[in-house]
């Protein structure tokens, strides 16, 4: 019988948008047995929470084998969404929270839940941001460089939601105007 070692990976992630919503980016530092890899990406228009989720997702998507993954992030939104079971609950309710309120970012939460299920084990750790943690500080730097970079992608899901919301707002304004004319 042969025993294969299950890799244990540390994944550090940070994301942000300036302003929020605005240009956004994420930074990821992954380490395994003393080796590190860094990743980052910027977006033209997105939100802080979407970038926090995207950093973790991007890191998990880089894994080539089933692993034990320790995820370190300063995002309570991400950590609590998983560790408190909120994302699974929202998914079970077709992406609705309590009182019929739609959960935000269901596309990304769904991707994250799928990626977690594909790993041996995923453990989330919250770390205080901007508190001198070297990998978190590096992720913050990478995210900032990415959102201020030149190769910004479109966050198509956010843009489509923004477009739909803008249309709804315009319809409400037109309706108000039409009703006030009579």
Secondary structure as UniProt FT lines:
FT   STRAND          8..18
FT   TURN            19..21
FT   STRAND          22..32
FT   TURN            33..34
FT   STRAND          35..46
FT   HELIX           48..61
FT   STRAND          68..73
FT   HELIX           76..83
FT   HELIX           86..92
FT   TURN            93..94
FT   HELIX           98..100
FT   TURN            104..105
FT   HELIX           106..117
FT   STRAND          121..126
FT   TURN            129..130
FT   HELIX           134..147
FT   HELIX           156..180
//
